[in-house]
Amino acid sequence: MSRWIATVRFAAAEFGPLIVFWSLAATLGIKPAILGSILFIVADGARRWLRDLAFTRLYLLVSALTLAFGFVDLVSTSPFMLKYEAAVSNAATGAAFVAGALGETPIIQEIAESRESFVVTINYPLFPRGNGSVPSTSSPCQVMSRAPRWSRA
């Protein structure tokens, strides 16, 4: 049960604004979905600040882009920024990664180090790790029929 709760927390932390956006867009429309995403980001930022949790550079970039585009779409009569968000977001993300590569720690390394505790690997006997040896069995079907062993890396 605790692993399930950890998975739900991880999904909410990583995909919360997206989940809120699509849920509200499907039920209430685009403007409530944008407002819900903005409110989720503000609440999550307050939670991180009050609990002294880290604000990664990628989190700040994505949150800033969402807040900026969301605010523009909310105050406009029709959400026209939706057309340009992909191009501007890609350019801003690319610039952030280039600037981050010039810094002390690249953004991609920061992402990898922060995700290390959530990496899950599946060890299938058919695909061994380490020494590269192939398991010896009389039937390949017997190897493939075994259940995978889940382990945390």
PyRosetta script that sets phi, psi and omega in degrees:
from pyrosetta import init, pose_from_sequence

init()
pose = pose_from_sequence("MSRWIATVRFAAAEFGPLIVFWSLAATLGIKPAILGSILFIVADGARRWLRDLAFTRLYLLVSALTLAFGFVDLVSTSPFMLKYEAAVSNAATGAAFVAGALGETPIIQEIAESRESFVVTINYPLFPRGNGSVPSTSSPCQVMSRAPRWSRA")
pose.set_psi(1, -38.1)
pose.set_omega(1, -178.9)
pose.set_phi(2, -67.7)
pose.set_psi(2, -31.0)
pose.set_omega(2, 177.8)
pose.set_phi(3, -68.7)
pose.set_psi(3, -37.1)
pose.set_omega(3, 177.3)
pose.set_phi(4, -65.4)
pose.set_psi(4, -43.2)
pose.set_omega(4, 178.4)
pose.set_phi(5, -63.1)
pose.set_psi(5, -40.6)
pose.set_omega(5, 178.0)
pose.set_phi(6, -63.9)
pose.set_psi(6, -37.7)
pose.set_omega(6, 178.1)
pose.set_phi(7, -66.7)
pose.set_psi(7, -42.2)
pose.set_omega(7, 177.9)
pose.set_phi(8, -64.4)
pose.set_psi(8, -41.3)
pose.set_omega(8, 177.9)
pose.set_phi(9, -63.3)
pose.set_psi(9, -42.7)
pose.set_omega(9, 178.2)
pose.set_phi(10, -61.3)
pose.set_psi(10, -45.7)
pose.set_omega(10, -179.9)
pose.set_phi(11, -63.7)
pose.set_psi(11, -41.5)
pose.set_omega(11, 179.7)
pose.set_phi(12, -65.9)
pose.set_psi(12, -40.2)
pose.set_omega(12, -179.3)
pose.set_phi(13, -68.9)
pose.set_psi(13, -39.7)
pose.set_omega(13, -175.4)
pose.set_phi(14, -86.9)
pose.set_psi(14, -36.2)
pose.set_omega(14, -172.8)
pose.set_phi(15, -121.1)
pose.set_psi(15, 12.9)
pose.set_omega(15, -176.8)
pose.set_phi(16, -53.7)
pose.set_psi(16, -53.5)
pose.set_omega(16, 179.6)
pose.set_phi(17, -60.5)
pose.set_psi(17, -36.5)
pose.set_omega(17, 179.0)
pose.set_phi(18, -68.5)
pose.set_psi(18, -42.0)
pose.set_omega(18, 177.6)
pose.set_phi(19, -62.6)
pose.set_psi(19, -44.6)
pose.set_omega(19, 178.7)
pose.set_phi(20, -62.8)
pose.set_psi(20, -45.2)
pose.set_omega(20, -178.5)
pose.set_phi(21, -59.0)
pose.set_psi(21, -52.8)
pose.set_omega(21, -176.0)
pose.set_phi(22, -68.2)
pose.set_psi(22, -34.8)
pose.set_omega(22, 177.6)
pose.set_phi(23, -64.6)
pose.set_psi(23, -46.7)
pose.set_omega(23, -179.4)
pose.set_phi(24, -72.8)
pose.set_psi(24, -34.7)
pose.set_omega(24, 178.8)
pose.set_phi(25, -64.3)
pose.set_psi(25, -37.2)
pose.set_omega(25, -179.6)
pose.set_phi(26, -73.2)
pose.set_psi(26, -28.0)
pose.set_omega(26, -175.8)
pose.set_phi(27, -103.0)
pose.set_psi(27, -41.7)
pose.set_omega(27, -172.5)
pose.set_phi(28, -113.0)
pose.set_psi(28, -22.0)
pose.set_omega(28, -178.6)
pose.set_phi(29, 121.6)
pose.set_psi(29, 179.0)
pose.set_omega(29, -171.9)
pose.set_phi(30, -74.3)
pose.set_psi(30, -42.0)
pose.set_omega(30, -178.5)
pose.set_phi(31, -65.4)
pose.set_psi(31, -46.3)
pose.set_omega(31, 174.8)
pose.set_phi(32, -61.6)
pose.set_psi(32, -32.1)
pose.set_omega(32, 178.4)
pose.set_phi(33, -66.4)
pose.set_psi(33, -42.5)
pose.set_omega(33, 178.0)
pose.set_phi(34, -64.4)
pose.set_psi(34, -45.4)
pose.set_omega(34, 179.0)
pose.set_phi(35, -62.5)
pose.set_psi(35, -41.6)
pose.set_omega(35, 178.7)
pose.set_phi(36, -61.8)
pose.set_psi(36, -40.5)
pose.set_omega(36, 178.3)
pose.set_phi(37, -65.7)
pose.set_psi(37, -41.3)
pose.set_omega(37, 178.3)
pose.set_phi(38, -62.9)
pose.set_psi(38, -45.7)
pose.set_omega(38, 179.9)
pose.set_phi(39, -64.6)
pose.set_psi(39, -36.9)
pose.set_omega(39, 177.2)
pose.set_phi(40, -63.8)
pose.set_psi(40, -43.5)
pose.set_omega(40, -179.8)
pose.set_phi(41, -65.2)
pose.set_psi(41, -41.6)
pose.set_omega(41, 178.4)
pose.set_phi(42, -63.1)
pose.set_psi(42, -45.0)
pose.set_omega(42, 179.4)
pose.set_phi(43, -64.6)
pose.set_psi(43, -41.7)
pose.set_omega(43, 179.4)
pose.set_phi(44, -66.9)
pose.set_psi(44, -39.5)
pose.set_omega(44, 176.4)
pose.set_phi(45, -63.3)
pose.set_psi(45, -41.3)
pose.set_omega(45, 177.6)
pose.set_phi(46, -64.9)
pose.set_psi(46, -40.8)
pose.set_omega(46, 178.2)
pose.set_phi(47, -62.4)
pose.set_psi(47, -44.8)
pose.set_omega(47, 179.0)
pose.set_phi(48, -64.1)
pose.set_psi(48, -39.5)
pose.set_omega(48, -178.4)
pose.set_phi(49, -69.0)
pose.set_psi(49, -43.6)
pose.set_omega(49, -178.6)
pose.set_phi(50, -68.6)
pose.set_psi(50, -30.6)
pose.set_omega(50, -179.6)
pose.set_phi(51, -96.4)
pose.set_psi(51, 7.5)
pose.set_omega(51, -179.3)
pose.set_phi(52, 54.9)
pose.set_psi(52, 40.5)
pose.set_omega(52, 175.0)
pose.set_phi(53, -86.1)
pose.set_psi(53, 157.5)
pose.set_omega(53, -175.4)
pose.set_phi(54, -72.8)
pose.set_psi(54, 143.9)
pose.set_omega(54, 170.2)
pose.set_phi(55, -108.1)
pose.set_psi(55, 101.0)
pose.set_omega(55, 179.4)
pose.set_phi(56, -72.4)
pose.set_psi(56, 160.6)
pose.set_omega(56, -180.0)
pose.set_phi(57, -64.3)
pose.set_psi(57, -36.6)
pose.set_omega(57, 178.6)
pose.set_phi(58, -67.7)
pose.set_psi(58, -39.8)
pose.set_omega(58, 176.8)
pose.set_phi(59, -60.2)
pose.set_psi(59, -45.3)
pose.set_omega(59, 179.9)
pose.set_phi(60, -64.5)
pose.set_psi(60, -40.2)
pose.set_omega(60, 179.1)
pose.set_phi(61, -63.5)
pose.set_psi(61, -50.8)
pose.set_omega(61, -177.9)
pose.set_phi(62, -64.9)
pose.set_psi(62, -41.5)
pose.set_omega(62, 179.2)
pose.set_phi(63, -65.2)
pose.set_psi(63, -42.1)
pose.set_omega(63, 179.5)
pose.set_phi(64, -64.3)
pose.set_psi(64, -42.8)
pose.set_omega(64, 177.9)
pose.set_phi(65, -63.3)
pose.set_psi(65, -43.6)
pose.set_omega(65, 179.8)
pose.set_phi(66, -64.5)
pose.set_psi(66, -43.7)
pose.set_omega(66, 179.5)
pose.set_phi(67, -65.2)
pose.set_psi(67, -43.4)
pose.set_omega(67, -178.8)
pose.set_phi(68, -65.1)
pose.set_psi(68, -51.8)
pose.set_omega(68, -179.9)
pose.set_phi(69, -65.6)
pose.set_psi(69, -39.3)
pose.set_omega(69, 179.4)
pose.set_phi(70, -63.8)
pose.set_psi(70, -41.6)
pose.set_omega(70, 179.5)
pose.set_phi(71, -65.0)
pose.set_psi(71, -43.1)
pose.set_omega(71, 178.5)
pose.set_phi(72, -61.8)
pose.set_psi(72, -43.7)
pose.set_omega(72, 179.4)
pose.set_phi(73, -66.4)
pose.set_psi(73, -32.8)
pose.set_omega(73, 179.8)
pose.set_phi(74, -71.0)
pose.set_psi(74, -39.1)
pose.set_omega(74, -176.7)
pose.set_phi(75, -83.8)
pose.set_psi(75, -15.3)
pose.set_omega(75, 178.1)
pose.set_phi(76, -82.6)
pose.set_psi(76, 159.1)
pose.set_omega(76, -179.5)
pose.set_phi(77, -70.6)
pose.set_psi(77, -34.9)
pose.set_omega(77, 173.9)
pose.set_phi(78, -132.3)
pose.set_psi(78, 142.9)
pose.set_omega(78, -176.6)
pose.set_phi(79, -70.6)
pose.set_psi(79, 77.6)
pose.set_omega(79, -176.5)
pose.set_phi(80, -78.1)
pose.set_psi(80, -20.2)
pose.set_omega(80, -177.4)
pose.set_phi(81, -71.1)
pose.set_psi(81, -15.7)
pose.set_omega(81, 179.3)
pose.set_phi(82, -57.8)
pose.set_psi(82, -30.7)
pose.set_omega(82, 179.9)
pose.set_phi(83, -68.0)
pose.set_psi(83, -34.9)
pose.set_omega(83, -172.2)
pose.set_phi(84, -99.7)
pose.set_psi(84, -9.8)
pose.set_omega(84, -174.3)
pose.set_phi(85, -60.6)
pose.set_psi(85, -41.0)
pose.set_omega(85, -177.3)
pose.set_phi(86, -62.6)
pose.set_psi(86, -47.3)
pose.set_omega(86, -178.1)
pose.set_phi(87, -66.2)
pose.set_psi(87, -46.2)
pose.set_omega(87, -179.2)
pose.set_phi(88, -67.7)
pose.set_psi(88, -40.0)
pose.set_omega(88, 178.2)
pose.set_phi(89, -63.6)
pose.set_psi(89, -42.3)
pose.set_omega(89, 178.3)
pose.set_phi(90, -63.6)
pose.set_psi(90, -42.4)
pose.set_omega(90, 178.8)
pose.set_phi(91, -65.2)
pose.set_psi(91, -43.7)
pose.set_omega(91, 179.7)
pose.set_phi(92, -66.1)
pose.set_psi(92, -40.7)
pose.set_omega(92, 178.7)
pose.set_phi(93, -65.9)
pose.set_psi(93, -42.9)
pose.set_omega(93, 176.7)
pose.set_phi(94, -61.3)
pose.set_psi(94, -43.6)
pose.set_omega(94, 177.5)
pose.set_phi(95, -63.3)
pose.set_psi(95, -39.1)
pose.set_omega(95, 178.8)
pose.set_phi(96, -65.7)
pose.set_psi(96, -38.8)
pose.set_omega(96, 177.9)
pose.set_phi(97, -69.0)
pose.set_psi(97, -38.1)
pose.set_omega(97, 177.1)
pose.set_phi(98, -65.8)
pose.set_psi(98, -46.4)
pose.set_omega(98, 178.4)
pose.set_phi(99, -64.3)
pose.set_psi(99, -37.5)
pose.set_omega(99, 179.3)
pose.set_phi(100, -67.7)
pose.set_psi(100, -30.7)
pose.set_omega(100, 178.5)
pose.set_phi(101, -68.7)
pose.set_psi(101, -25.1)
pose.set_omega(101, 179.5)
pose.set_phi(102, -83.8)
pose.set_psi(102, -13.0)
pose.set_omega(102, -177.3)
pose.set_phi(103, -83.1)
pose.set_psi(103, -168.7)
pose.set_omega(103, -178.0)
pose.set_phi(104, -66.0)
pose.set_psi(104, -47.1)
pose.set_omega(104, 178.6)
pose.set_phi(105, -125.3)
pose.set_psi(105, 122.9)
pose.set_omega(105, 177.2)
pose.set_phi(106, -62.0)
pose.set_psi(106, 150.4)
pose.set_omega(106, -178.3)
pose.set_phi(107, -61.2)
pose.set_psi(107, -39.1)
pose.set_omega(107, -178.3)
pose.set_phi(108, -63.9)
pose.set_psi(108, -35.2)
pose.set_omega(108, 176.3)
pose.set_phi(109, -68.9)
pose.set_psi(109, -39.3)
pose.set_omega(109, 177.4)
pose.set_phi(110, -61.1)
pose.set_psi(110, -41.3)
pose.set_omega(110, 178.4)
pose.set_phi(111, -64.3)
pose.set_psi(111, -47.4)
pose.set_omega(111, -177.8)
pose.set_phi(112, -63.1)
pose.set_psi(112, -41.7)
pose.set_omega(112, -179.8)
pose.set_phi(113, -68.7)
pose.set_psi(113, -32.7)
pose.set_omega(113, 179.5)
pose.set_phi(114, -76.7)
pose.set_psi(114, -22.3)
pose.set_omega(114, -177.9)
pose.set_phi(115, -94.4)
pose.set_psi(115, -2.6)
pose.set_omega(115, -172.6)
pose.set_phi(116, -56.7)
pose.set_psi(116, -34.8)
pose.set_omega(116, -177.2)
pose.set_phi(117, -77.0)
pose.set_psi(117, -10.1)
pose.set_omega(117, -177.5)
pose.set_phi(118, -106.5)
pose.set_psi(118, 4.3)
pose.set_omega(118, -178.2)
pose.set_phi(119, -74.3)
pose.set_psi(119, 128.0)
pose.set_omega(119, 177.8)
pose.set_phi(120, -120.3)
pose.set_psi(120, 130.7)
pose.set_omega(120, 178.0)
pose.set_phi(121, -116.7)
pose.set_psi(121, 151.7)
pose.set_omega(121, 177.1)
pose.set_phi(122, -114.2)
pose.set_psi(122, 122.3)
pose.set_omega(122, 179.4)
pose.set_phi(123, -99.3)
pose.set_psi(123, 102.0)
pose.set_omega(123, 175.9)
pose.set_phi(124, -92.2)
pose.set_psi(124, 134.9)
pose.set_omega(124, 177.9)
pose.set_phi(125, -61.0)
pose.set_psi(125, -24.4)
pose.set_omega(125, -179.6)
pose.set_phi(126, -70.2)
pose.set_psi(126, -28.7)
pose.set_omega(126, -179.8)
pose.set_phi(127, -119.4)
pose.set_psi(127, 84.7)
pose.set_omega(127, -175.4)
pose.set_phi(128, -70.6)
pose.set_psi(128, 157.9)
pose.set_omega(128, 176.5)
pose.set_phi(129, -113.0)
pose.set_psi(129, 161.5)
pose.set_omega(129, 172.0)
pose.set_phi(130, 88.5)
pose.set_psi(130, -99.2)
pose.set_omega(130, -170.8)
pose.set_phi(131, -80.4)
pose.set_psi(131, -7.5)
pose.set_omega(131, 176.1)
pose.set_phi(132, 79.6)
pose.set_psi(132, 6.8)
pose.set_omega(132, -179.8)
pose.set_phi(133, -77.0)
pose.set_psi(133, 152.1)
pose.set_omega(133, -179.8)
pose.set_phi(134, -98.0)
pose.set_psi(134, 133.0)
pose.set_omega(134, 179.1)
pose.set_phi(135, -62.5)
pose.set_psi(135, 141.3)
pose.set_omega(135, -179.4)
pose.set_phi(136, -96.6)
pose.set_psi(136, 117.2)
pose.set_omega(136, 174.7)
pose.set_phi(137, -141.0)
pose.set_psi(137, 161.2)
pose.set_omega(137, -179.6)
pose.set_phi(138, -80.5)
pose.set_psi(138, -23.9)
pose.set_omega(138, -177.0)
pose.set_phi(139, -133.5)
pose.set_psi(139, 127.8)
pose.set_omega(139, 176.3)
pose.set_phi(140, -61.5)
pose.set_psi(140, -29.3)
pose.set_omega(140, 179.6)
pose.set_phi(141, -65.5)
pose.set_psi(141, -32.7)
pose.set_omega(141, -179.9)
pose.set_phi(142, -66.5)
pose.set_psi(142, -38.9)
pose.set_omega(142, 178.9)
pose.set_phi(143, -66.5)
pose.set_psi(143, -45.4)
pose.set_omega(143, -176.0)
pose.set_phi(144, -72.3)
pose.set_psi(144, -20.2)
pose.set_omega(144, -177.1)
pose.set_phi(145, -82.5)
pose.set_psi(145, -11.2)
pose.set_omega(145, 178.4)
pose.set_phi(146, -69.8)
pose.set_psi(146, 147.0)
pose.set_omega(146, 178.2)
pose.set_phi(147, -74.3)
pose.set_psi(147, 145.5)
pose.set_omega(147, 179.4)
pose.set_phi(148, -69.4)
pose.set_psi(148, 149.4)
pose.set_omega(148, 175.3)
pose.set_phi(149, -99.5)
pose.set_psi(149, 119.7)
pose.set_omega(149, -178.8)
pose.set_phi(150, -88.4)
pose.set_psi(150, 135.6)
pose.set_omega(150, 177.2)
pose.set_phi(151, -145.4)
pose.set_psi(151, 151.1)
pose.set_omega(151, 177.1)
pose.set_phi(152, -92.1)
pose.set_psi(152, 132.8)
pose.set_omega(152, -179.6)
pose.set_phi(153, -80.6)
pose.dump_pdb("model.pdb")
